[in-house]
Amino acid sequence: ISYAGSPRLYEEQPVRVLVTIFEKLIPISGGGTPRISNLVKAFVARGHEVYVASSIAVSREEAIDRYGCAHWLPIQGVNRLGRWKMPKYMVAFPFNILRVTNYARRLKPDLIVSHNSIAGYSALLAKGFHPQTLALLDLTDLLFEYLEDYPSRWLGAILSVGRKMERTAISDSDKIITISQAMKGIACRFGARPQDIDVVPDGVDTNIFKKINGDDLRQKYTRGADHVLIFHGVIDPQDHPELLVEAARLVVERCPKTAFWMVGGGTAVPYLKERVARYGLDDHFHFSGWVPQEEVPRYISASDLGLVILPDVLSARGRVTLKEFEYWACGVPSILPRLPALEEVMEEGEEGLFYTPGDHRDLADKVCSLLTNDVRRKELGTRGLQKVREKFEWRSLAERFVRLCEGYLESKTT
């Protein structure tokens, strides 16, 4: 996205902004990185003096050149698709918290924008050295609630400490911008004041995610299939992706020439492959492994339906995934779990259908209802594309976010 046309309001006295995310920002690694990438660009375009702390896979100089920011603090990164990512996260988090805190102590920014709670905790520590700094938490997920269901006993010893840090970041941040009214309600339960919370949803860059011919992928991976369903992103056990495999057994009984693409990697992939083999579904599934962001639209465009799989747990009730926006931007309808935050972005039967979370039979029924109705399926995809263009373009969402931040700072100084 180019923000070159945005008015530059703070050229004479730019606001010093530190943006932090404990994920790999270059290249875009999923999760919160598309959101933060667009926020950094929007802050720069508005004339602010922007500093970034994140993991990167390029040199600091190249990162600065790409984004036009003033400086970049590279921090410890963890491969989100790696088998041992959770132990590595637990080692990297304390190091990154201390490093970002020390960086902010020296920088003395007017504003720290922290993506999610662990980065937000470092902003609160930094305020101890420079109380004038406004600490803004960009809250899109609840990390330690999400980890509650992670299949590892040793992690339980860390969860209680992490939960306290997470709730402190939520309750003590000066301002919060979150992705849904549902997540706003959760933040209030954790001690945040409703008047200190605004909502800016996630979105999609339609310059990247758009209809692109992917017939070659379809020929290569699913020759002879009448329909292709796609699930893309990090495939982790906490999201219960096995629901898709259970539903697939029922779908292929009714629609035998259906293929399922699992586009992405994650710790649940080996288990899912075993389950697919056990059910004799190998010919219906393709596991792509990690795919660069610029290639994902081709996979989506070659598909007929996009799936989102989430369980009905606290961390999922407030989340708005990027998947549905990316599906819609490519003209592909989606089937989503009926969860509060997702009900805020989609109406039943408008851009897709809802299924009951955890119910593989209901998921299979909704899938088959659209696979057997080409006209309706295409209508839903067209409406999804229209909705994305009207409400979920990153450019307008990022600018809204930055203007909110400017308003907070102006109110603070008056």
LODREN-774979 format. One record per residue (C-alpha): x, y, z. Coordinates in steps of 0.2 Angstrom, whole numbers, plus 5000, padded with zeros to 4 digits. Example, Ala and Ser with C-alpha at 12.3 -4.5 7.8 and 13.67 -1.06 7.14 Angstrom:
# LODREN-774979
+------+------+------+
:    u :    v :    w :
+------+------+------+
: 5062 : 4978 : 5039 :
: 5068 : 4995 : 5036 :
+------+------+------+
***
This chain:
# LODREN-774979
+------+------+------+
:    u :    v :    w :
+------+------+------+
: 5000 : 5000 : 5000 :
: 5006 : 5017 : 4996 :
: 5002 : 5031 : 5008 :
: 5011 : 5044 : 4998 :
: 4995 : 5054 : 4995 :
: 4992 : 5056 : 5014 :
: 4993 : 5074 : 5021 :
: 5009 : 5076 : 5031 :
: 5003 : 5086 : 5047 :
: 5018 : 5085 : 5058 :
: 5033 : 5090 : 5048 :
: 5039 : 5104 : 5059 :
: 5036 : 5095 : 5076 :
: 5034 : 5077 : 5072 :
: 5028 : 5065 : 5085 :
: 5041 : 5053 : 5091 :
: 5032 : 5036 : 5089 :
: 5039 : 5019 : 5094 :
: 5030 : 5004 : 5086 :
: 5034 : 4987 : 5094 :
: 5029 : 4969 : 5089 :
: 5037 : 4953 : 5095 :
: 5035 : 4945 : 5078 :
: 5045 : 4945 : 5061 :
: 5040 : 4960 : 5052 :
: 5051 : 4958 : 5037 :
: 5046 : 4947 : 5028 :
: 5027 : 4948 : 5033 :
: 5025 : 4932 : 5044 :
: 5006 : 4932 : 5047 :
: 4998 : 4936 : 5064 :
: 4999 : 4954 : 5068 :
: 5012 : 4959 : 5055 :
: 5001 : 4965 : 5041 :
: 4992 : 4976 : 5053 :
: 5008 : 4983 : 5060 :
: 5017 : 4985 : 5043 :
: 5002 : 4996 : 5037 :
: 5002 : 5006 : 5054 :
: 5021 : 5010 : 5052 :
: 5018 : 5016 : 5034 :
: 5003 : 5026 : 5039 :
: 5013 : 5035 : 5054 :
: 5027 : 5039 : 5042 :
: 5016 : 5046 : 5029 :
: 5008 : 5057 : 5041 :
: 5025 : 5065 : 5045 :
: 5029 : 5057 : 5061 :
: 5046 : 5052 : 5067 :
: 5044 : 5033 : 5068 :
: 5055 : 5020 : 5077 :
: 5052 : 5001 : 5075 :
: 5056 : 4986 : 5086 :
: 5053 : 4969 : 5078 :
: 5062 : 4954 : 5072 :
: 5068 : 4956 : 5054 :
: 5076 : 4944 : 5041 :
: 5085 : 4958 : 5032 :
: 5098 : 4971 : 5038 :
: 5093 : 4986 : 5048 :
: 5097 : 4998 : 5034 :
: 5086 : 4988 : 5022 :
: 5072 : 4988 : 5034 :
: 5073 : 5007 : 5037 :
: 5074 : 5010 : 5019 :
: 5059 : 5000 : 5015 :
: 5048 : 5009 : 5028 :
: 5056 : 5026 : 5028 :
: 5057 : 5026 : 5047 :
: 5070 : 5034 : 5058 :
: 5078 : 5019 : 5066 :
: 5075 : 5000 : 5069 :
: 5079 : 4990 : 5084 :
: 5080 : 4971 : 5078 :
: 5075 : 4960 : 5092 :
: 5075 : 4941 : 5094 :
: 5063 : 4932 : 5082 :
: 5055 : 4915 : 5083 :
: 5049 : 4904 : 5069 :
: 5030 : 4904 : 5071 :
: 5030 : 4887 : 5061 :
: 5044 : 4879 : 5071 :
: 5041 : 4863 : 5081 :
: 5049 : 4871 : 5097 :
: 5042 : 4888 : 5095 :
: 5034 : 4889 : 5112 :
: 5049 : 4886 : 5123 :
: 5059 : 4898 : 5111 :
: 5045 : 4911 : 5114 :
: 5047 : 4909 : 5133 :
: 5066 : 4912 : 5131 :
: 5064 : 4926 : 5119 :
: 5050 : 4936 : 5128 :
: 5060 : 4941 : 5143 :
: 5075 : 4946 : 5132 :
: 5064 : 4956 : 5121 :
: 5055 : 4965 : 5135 :
: 5071 : 4971 : 5143 :
: 5079 : 4976 : 5126 :
: 5063 : 4986 : 5121 :
: 5062 : 4994 : 5138 :
: 5080 : 5000 : 5137 :
: 5078 : 5006 : 5120 :
: 5062 : 5016 : 5124 :
: 5071 : 5023 : 5140 :
: 5084 : 5031 : 5129 :
: 5072 : 5036 : 5115 :
: 5059 : 5044 : 5126 :
: 5045 : 5043 : 5113 :
: 5029 : 5053 : 5114 :
: 5019 : 5037 : 5110 :
: 5023 : 5019 : 5111 :
: 5011 : 5008 : 5100 :
: 5013 : 4990 : 5106 :
: 5006 : 4975 : 5097 :
: 4998 : 4964 : 5110 :
: 5001 : 4961 : 5128 :
: 5019 : 4956 : 5130 :
: 5026 : 4970 : 5120 :
: 5013 : 4981 : 5129 :
: 5021 : 4976 : 5146 :
: 5038 : 4983 : 5140 :
: 5029 : 4999 : 5136 :
: 5023 : 5000 : 5154 :
: 5041 : 4997 : 5160 :
: 5047 : 5011 : 5149 :
: 5034 : 5023 : 5156 :
: 5043 : 5021 : 5173 :
: 5058 : 5030 : 5166 :
: 5048 : 5043 : 5155 :
: 5030 : 5045 : 5162 :
: 5025 : 5057 : 5149 :
: 5025 : 5043 : 5136 :
: 5008 : 5038 : 5130 :
: 5007 : 5019 : 5131 :
: 4995 : 5012 : 5118 :
: 4991 : 4994 : 5117 :
: 4986 : 4987 : 5100 :
: 4975 : 4972 : 5106 :
: 4971 : 4959 : 5093 :
: 4973 : 4943 : 5103 :
: 4975 : 4936 : 5121 :
: 4991 : 4926 : 5120 :
: 4991 : 4917 : 5137 :
: 4972 : 4913 : 5136 :
: 4976 : 4906 : 5118 :
: 4991 : 4896 : 5126 :
: 4979 : 4889 : 5139 :
: 4974 : 4875 : 5127 :
: 4992 : 4871 : 5121 :
: 4997 : 4853 : 5124 :
: 5012 : 4855 : 5135 :
: 5013 : 4852 : 5153 :
: 5029 : 4862 : 5156 :
: 5020 : 4878 : 5149 :
: 5007 : 4878 : 5164 :
: 5021 : 4884 : 5176 :
: 5023 : 4900 : 5165 :
: 5005 : 4903 : 5161 :
: 5000 : 4911 : 5178 :
: 5015 : 4924 : 5177 :
: 5011 : 4927 : 5159 :
: 4992 : 4930 : 5163 :
: 4997 : 4943 : 5176 :
: 5008 : 4952 : 5163 :
: 4994 : 4951 : 5150 :
: 4981 : 4958 : 5162 :
: 4992 : 4971 : 5168 :
: 4996 : 4977 : 5150 :
: 4977 : 4978 : 5147 :
: 4972 : 4987 : 5163 :
: 4987 : 4999 : 5164 :
: 4989 : 5005 : 5146 :
: 4984 : 5023 : 5144 :
: 4974 : 5018 : 5128 :
: 4969 : 5003 : 5119 :
: 4964 : 5001 : 5101 :
: 4957 : 4983 : 5098 :
: 4949 : 4974 : 5083 :
: 4931 : 4971 : 5089 :
: 4918 : 4976 : 5101 :
: 4919 : 4958 : 5108 :
: 4938 : 4960 : 5112 :
: 4933 : 4977 : 5119 :
: 4921 : 4969 : 5131 :
: 4935 : 4956 : 5136 :
: 4947 : 4970 : 5139 :
: 4935 : 4979 : 5151 :
: 4933 : 4962 : 5160 :
: 4952 : 4963 : 5162 :
: 4951 : 4980 : 5170 :
: 4952 : 4992 : 5155 :
: 4941 : 5007 : 5155 :
: 4928 : 5007 : 5141 :
: 4931 : 5026 : 5138 :
: 4950 : 5022 : 5134 :
: 4946 : 5009 : 5121 :
: 4943 : 5011 : 5102 :
: 4940 : 4998 : 5089 :
: 4949 : 4997 : 5072 :
: 4947 : 4980 : 5064 :
: 4959 : 4971 : 5054 :
: 4959 : 4972 : 5035 :
: 4967 : 4967 : 5019 :
: 4978 : 4975 : 5006 :
: 4969 : 4973 : 4989 :
: 4984 : 4977 : 4979 :
: 4991 : 4960 : 4985 :
: 4975 : 4950 : 4988 :
: 4965 : 4950 : 4972 :
: 4959 : 4938 : 4960 :
: 4974 : 4930 : 4951 :
: 4973 : 4916 : 4939 :
: 4978 : 4900 : 4949 :
: 4973 : 4887 : 4936 :
: 4990 : 4879 : 4936 :
: 4990 : 4876 : 4954 :
: 4973 : 4867 : 4953 :
: 4980 : 4857 : 4938 :
: 4995 : 4853 : 4948 :
: 4988 : 4848 : 4965 :
: 4970 : 4843 : 4962 :
: 4968 : 4837 : 4944 :
: 4950 : 4831 : 4942 :
: 4943 : 4840 : 4957 :
: 4926 : 4849 : 4955 :
: 4929 : 4860 : 4970 :
: 4943 : 4866 : 4981 :
: 4942 : 4872 : 4999 :
: 4956 : 4882 : 5006 :
: 4962 : 4885 : 5024 :
: 4977 : 4895 : 5025 :
: 4988 : 4902 : 5039 :
: 4998 : 4895 : 5053 :
: 4991 : 4878 : 5058 :
: 4992 : 4876 : 5077 :
: 4983 : 4864 : 5088 :
: 4975 : 4877 : 5099 :
: 4963 : 4881 : 5084 :
: 4958 : 4863 : 5083 :
: 4961 : 4861 : 5064 :
: 4956 : 4843 : 5066 :
: 4938 : 4849 : 5064 :
: 4941 : 4851 : 5046 :
: 4947 : 4833 : 5043 :
: 4932 : 4827 : 5052 :
: 4921 : 4837 : 5041 :
: 4930 : 4832 : 5026 :
: 4925 : 4814 : 5029 :
: 4907 : 4819 : 5027 :
: 4909 : 4831 : 5013 :
: 4918 : 4818 : 5002 :
: 4904 : 4806 : 5004 :
: 4891 : 4819 : 4997 :
: 4903 : 4828 : 4985 :
: 4916 : 4815 : 4981 :
: 4927 : 4827 : 4969 :
: 4931 : 4839 : 4983 :
: 4949 : 4844 : 4987 :
: 4956 : 4852 : 5003 :
: 4971 : 4864 : 5003 :
: 4980 : 4867 : 5019 :
: 4991 : 4882 : 5014 :
: 5004 : 4886 : 5028 :
: 5014 : 4877 : 5041 :
: 5012 : 4874 : 5060 :
: 5015 : 4862 : 5074 :
: 4998 : 4853 : 5070 :
: 5003 : 4848 : 5052 :
: 5011 : 4831 : 5056 :
: 4996 : 4826 : 5067 :
: 4984 : 4831 : 5053 :
: 4993 : 4822 : 5040 :
: 4992 : 4806 : 5051 :
: 4973 : 4809 : 5053 :
: 4971 : 4811 : 5034 :
: 4980 : 4795 : 5030 :
: 4971 : 4786 : 5044 :
: 4954 : 4791 : 5036 :
: 4960 : 4787 : 5018 :
: 4958 : 4805 : 5013 :
: 4976 : 4807 : 5006 :
: 4970 : 4810 : 4988 :
: 4958 : 4824 : 4994 :
: 4971 : 4834 : 5004 :
: 4986 : 4845 : 4999 :
: 4998 : 4852 : 5012 :
: 5008 : 4866 : 5004 :
: 5019 : 4870 : 5018 :
: 5024 : 4889 : 5021 :
: 5020 : 4900 : 5006 :
: 5026 : 4918 : 5004 :
: 5012 : 4931 : 5006 :
: 5013 : 4936 : 4988 :
: 5009 : 4918 : 4982 :
: 4994 : 4916 : 4994 :
: 4981 : 4925 : 4983 :
: 4985 : 4913 : 4969 :
: 4980 : 4898 : 4980 :
: 4964 : 4907 : 4986 :
: 4959 : 4913 : 4968 :
: 4960 : 4894 : 4963 :
: 4948 : 4889 : 4977 :
: 4929 : 4889 : 4978 :
: 4927 : 4891 : 4997 :
: 4938 : 4898 : 5011 :
: 4937 : 4891 : 5028 :
: 4941 : 4898 : 5046 :
: 4943 : 4885 : 5060 :
: 4942 : 4892 : 5078 :
: 4935 : 4884 : 5094 :
: 4923 : 4893 : 5105 :
: 4935 : 4899 : 5119 :
: 4938 : 4916 : 5126 :
: 4954 : 4920 : 5116 :
: 4944 : 4916 : 5099 :
: 4928 : 4925 : 5104 :
: 4936 : 4942 : 5102 :
: 4947 : 4938 : 5087 :
: 4945 : 4943 : 5069 :
: 4956 : 4933 : 5058 :
: 4964 : 4940 : 5042 :
: 4958 : 4925 : 5032 :
: 4940 : 4930 : 5029 :
: 4946 : 4947 : 5022 :
: 4959 : 4939 : 5011 :
: 4946 : 4926 : 5004 :
: 4934 : 4940 : 5000 :
: 4947 : 4951 : 4992 :
: 4950 : 4937 : 4980 :
: 4931 : 4935 : 4977 :
: 4930 : 4919 : 4987 :
: 4916 : 4916 : 5000 :
: 4920 : 4910 : 5017 :
: 4913 : 4898 : 5030 :
: 4916 : 4905 : 5048 :
: 4913 : 4899 : 5066 :
: 4899 : 4908 : 5074 :
: 4909 : 4918 : 5086 :
: 4905 : 4936 : 5092 :
: 4919 : 4945 : 5084 :
: 4917 : 4936 : 5067 :
: 4898 : 4940 : 5068 :
: 4903 : 4959 : 5068 :
: 4911 : 4958 : 5051 :
: 4900 : 4946 : 5042 :
: 4881 : 4944 : 5041 :
: 4874 : 4926 : 5039 :
: 4871 : 4923 : 5020 :
: 4879 : 4939 : 5014 :
: 4897 : 4935 : 5011 :
: 4897 : 4917 : 5018 :
: 4889 : 4906 : 5031 :
: 4892 : 4902 : 5049 :
: 4894 : 4885 : 5057 :
: 4893 : 4880 : 5075 :
: 4911 : 4880 : 5082 :
: 4917 : 4862 : 5086 :
: 4903 : 4854 : 5076 :
: 4910 : 4845 : 5061 :
: 4893 : 4840 : 5055 :
: 4887 : 4857 : 5054 :
: 4903 : 4863 : 5045 :
: 4901 : 4849 : 5032 :
: 4882 : 4854 : 5030 :
: 4887 : 4872 : 5026 :
: 4901 : 4867 : 5015 :
: 4890 : 4855 : 5004 :
: 4876 : 4868 : 5003 :
: 4887 : 4880 : 4994 :
: 4897 : 4867 : 4984 :
: 4880 : 4861 : 4976 :
: 4874 : 4879 : 4973 :
: 4887 : 4888 : 4961 :
: 4876 : 4903 : 4958 :
: 4874 : 4907 : 4977 :
: 4892 : 4903 : 4980 :
: 4898 : 4916 : 4967 :
: 4885 : 4929 : 4973 :
: 4893 : 4927 : 4991 :
: 4910 : 4930 : 4984 :
: 4905 : 4945 : 4975 :
: 4897 : 4953 : 4990 :
: 4913 : 4949 : 5000 :
: 4924 : 4958 : 4988 :
: 4912 : 4973 : 4989 :
: 4912 : 4973 : 5008 :
: 4931 : 4973 : 5008 :
: 4932 : 4987 : 4997 :
: 4920 : 4997 : 5007 :
: 4925 : 4993 : 5025 :
: 4941 : 4983 : 5026 :
: 4955 : 4991 : 5015 :
: 4971 : 4993 : 5025 :
: 4974 : 5011 : 5019 :
: 4959 : 5018 : 5027 :
: 4960 : 5008 : 5043 :
: 4978 : 5012 : 5046 :
: 4974 : 5030 : 5044 :
: 4960 : 5029 : 5056 :
: 4971 : 5021 : 5068 :
: 4984 : 5035 : 5067 :
: 4972 : 5049 : 5068 :
: 4965 : 5041 : 5084 :
: 4983 : 5041 : 5091 :
: 4985 : 5059 : 5086 :
: 4969 : 5064 : 5095 :
: 4975 : 5055 : 5111 :
: 4991 : 5065 : 5111 :
: 4982 : 5081 : 5107 :
: 4970 : 5078 : 5122 :
: 4985 : 5074 : 5133 :
: 4993 : 5090 : 5130 :
: 4978 : 5101 : 5132 :
+------+------+------+
***
